[in-house]
Amino acid sequence: MVMFLDEERIAGLLGWDALIATMEEALAAFSRGRVLQPVRNMLTIEEGRRYLGIMPAVAEAAMGLKLVSFYPGNAGSAVPTHHAMILLFRSDTGEPLAVMDGRLITEMRTAAVSAAATRLLAAPGCRVLALLGSGVQARAHLAALTHLHRYNEVGVWSRTPEHARRFAAEHGIVATDIEEAVRGADVVVTATAAIEPILRGCWLKPGAHVNAVGAPRPTWRELDDAAMANVLIVDSRDAVLKESGDVILSQAPIHAELGEILAGLKPAPTGATTIFKSVGLAIEDVAAAKLVYDAALGESAA
């Protein structure tokens, strides 16, 4: 029978340690050429407000398809900006395995990939974390990054100060000014709905690491040219050159895919200020869905 997994069930099956390790394996396989995956097909329903993404991927362990609706017009309402469903199949026989909600998987796998990048690229002994944005991805990144590493200081900024203050109160961190947050930070996360740069490169301390996960459209940006002039790591060359305004408009050279470093195909930069630009890949969703499916099978067997 085809298994159905809703968000509540997924939340009880998905943990950070296994998910981060799975994302590392998936990205390494992707950069080794062991994954069949086109760049996401994003249908524009209403520019700036409504999009539908189609994301298939085939790997050795599983294959699948994610359908994701991206509705930035929902921002500020009770309805999330992202909804998704994932279909999971056996790659050897083509048999369907599961249908599952993809919203939480999308949220957590994005932060897990950033955590993998941070573990690989951030300077040893980093102590200060800055979150630019106070939404779903800021929350997930705070959980994933602090799961891996203890930070002495965590600051959050939002274009809506009340949102930042509420987020800070909920998580026991500090709401702060954007420049102040960035200047002292060892690790910075940009997870905003910005369409123009909000992070200036001149604010970054030498050796800082940035996880940039917002601005998912070719004309949108979160980082200025000075920030993008640092050592740039991406999840997929093909994807960022189609989807990321930060990369396209800055014309920044790409040092490596994260998977290339994880696979040992390229060395990790040392002592450099690094930018990890993530647009999200179908193989991340399929690998995370397979992790959830296997955990559900194990739970049933027990």
N, C-alpha and C positions, 0 to 999 in steps of 0.2 A: 504493500500500500504506500501511496505517496504521503509523506509526513507533512503536517502543517504546524508551523511554529509561529506564535504571535510574539509581540514585543516583550510581554511579561515573562514568557518562558525563556526567551533568548537572554534576557537580563540575568536569569538565574544560572545560565550555562556559560556565559562569556566572561572570562577573567583576563586581567591585563598581562600577566606573565606569558600565558599560552598565546594570546593574541599578538603580542609584540614579536615573539619568536616566529609565529606563523607569517607575519608581515615581512620579516627579514628574509625568510625562506622564499616567499612569493616574489619579492622584488629581485632577489638574486637570480631566481629562475627566469624572470622576465628579462633581465639584462643579459643573461646567457643565451637568450633566444629560444628558450624552452616553453614559451607561452605563445599561443596564437590569439592575438587580440588586436582589433582595429582601434583607432582613436575613437573616442565616444562620439556618437552622432547626437547632436543637441538640436532639437527642433524648437524654433522660436515661435511661440504662440502669440505673445505680445511683448515686444521689446521692452526690456527693463523690468518686466513684471511676471511673465509666465513662460516657462520652458519645460520641455520633456526630453530627458536623456535616455539613450538606449545603449547599454553597455554589456556586450557579450565577451566571454573569455573561455579558452580551452587550455587546460593544463593536464599533466599526467594523472593527477589524483582525482580531478573533477572538472566539470565544465558547467557553465551557467550563464544566466542573463539577469542583469539588474535593469529595471525600469525605475527611473527616478524623476519625480516632478520637483522642479526648482521654481518656487514662487516667491521672489523677493517682495512682491506686493503684499504678502501676508505679514511682513514685519510689523511689529507693534500690535498685532491681534493675538487672539488665543490660538490661532492655527499656525503650526510650524511652517517654516519656509521650505523645508524638505520633507518629502514622503517617498518611500521606495518599497518595491517588492522584489524579491530574488527568487528565481527558479534554479534549482540545482539538479544536475543530471550526472549519471555515471559516464565517464569519458570513454570507457572501453566498449560498453554495450549500447550507450545512448538512452538507457532507462531513466525515467524521471525518479528522483529521490525525494525532493522536498520543495515545498513552497513556503516562504517565510517572509515576515515583515523585514524590511531593509532599513528602516529609519535609524534604529539604534545601532545596527551593524555599521552603517555609514558614519554615524557619529563617532563610534569607538575606533573603527579601523583607521580613520583619519588621524585621530590623536595618537594611536599606537604607532603609525608610520612616523609621525613627528618625534615620538619618544625614541624610536630606533635611530632616527637621524641625530637626535640630540646626544644619545649615548655614544655615537660614533664621532661626531663632529665638534661638540662643545668642549671647551677647555676643562681639564681636570680640576676638581675642586670648586666648580661653579657654585655660587651661593645665592645669587639674586635673580629672580624670575619676574619678567614683566608681561602681563597679558593685555593686549590691545584689543578690546572687544569684551562684551560681558554676556554673550549669548550661549547657545548650546555648545559651540566648539570651544569657547573659553573654558566652560565647565569641564568638558571632556579632557582638554589639554591639561588643565590643573590636576585632574585626577591621575592621568597617565604619567605626567612628568614628575609629580611628587611621589608616585608609586615607585619610580625608579631611583629617585634621588631626593634627599632632604635639602630644602632651601631655607636659608635663614630669613630672607625677606621675599615677599611676593606682593607685587603691586598690580592693580587693575585700572585701566582707563577706558572710558566709553565716551562717544560723542554726546550721549545723554548722561550727564553727571549723576542723576538720580539712579539710573541703572547700575552704574559703577558702584555707588554707595550701597545699594541693595545687595549686589553680588559680593562686595567686600564683607558686609555684615554676615551674610549667609555662610561664608567660607573662612572667616577669621583672618582676612588679609586686609590690605590697605588700598583705598581708592586714592588715586593720585593724578597729577598733571602728566600729560603724555611725554613731554620732553624730560621731566624729572624721572619718570619711570624708566625710560629707555637709556638715559645717560649712565645710570648705575647698574644696568642689568648685564648679567653674564649670558642669559638666555631670554630671548624675546619671542612672543607668539603674536602674529597679526591674524586675527580671525574676525574681520569686520565686514560690513556691507559697503565699504568705501568704493567709489568709482574713480576717485582722484587720490594721489599719494597722501598718506597721513604719517608715514614714517620717513624721517630724513636721515640719510646716511651719516651726516655730520654728528648726529647724536650717539652713534654706536661706539662703544669703547673698543679698542683694539682687542681682537680675539673673541668678541661676542659672537653668539650664534643666533640666527633668526629662523624660526619656522613660519613661513608665509603660506597660509591656507585659504585666504579670502580672494576677492577679485577674480572669479572664475570665468571671466569673459575676455575676449581679445582686445577690448577697448577699455577695460577697467584696470585700476591700479591701486595698490596699497603702499608700495615702496617707490621712492624717487630714484633718479638715475645714480645718485651718489651711493645709495644703499646697494643697488643692483651691480655696482662696479666691483663689489667684493667677490670672493670665490663662490661661484654659483653651482649648487648641486640641485638636480631635479629628480622627480620620480620617473618621467619619461620625456626624452627629447622631442619625439614626435608630438606628444600631447601638449607640452607647454608652448611649442612653436605654432600650434593651432589655437590654443585656448587661453593662454596667459598674457594679459596685457602688460604685466610687469616685465616679462621676458621679451615679448614682441616689440613693445614701444621703446624699451631701453636699449635693445639690440645687444644685451649683455652676453658675453661668451659663456657657454656652458662647460664647466670643468669636468663634470661626470654625472651620470645617473647614480642615485643612491645604491641601486642594485649592483652596479659595477664595483663599487667600493666594498659592499657586503660580500660579493663573490670573489674578491681578491683580484679583479681585472684591472683596477686602478687603485693607487694608494690614496689614503685619506689625507687631506691637507693638514699640516700641523702648524699651530701658532697663528693661523689666519682667521680673519673675520669671515664667517661663512653664512650664506643664505641658502636655505632649503626651500625651494618653491614646489609646492605640492598641489596638483589639480585633481588627484584621485583617479585610480585605475580600476578597471573591471576585475582584474585578477585579485586585487585586494578584497573585493566583495565576495568573489567566488571562494577564495581561500578561507575567508572568515566564515562564510556560510557552511563550508565543509567542516570546519572546526566545530561549529555549533551542532551540525548534524551528527557528527561522530560522538560529541558529548551527550546528545540526547539518546543515541543508541546505547551508549554505555550506561546511562542512567536507567534506561528501560531494562537492560540486561541485569542490572543489580537488583 
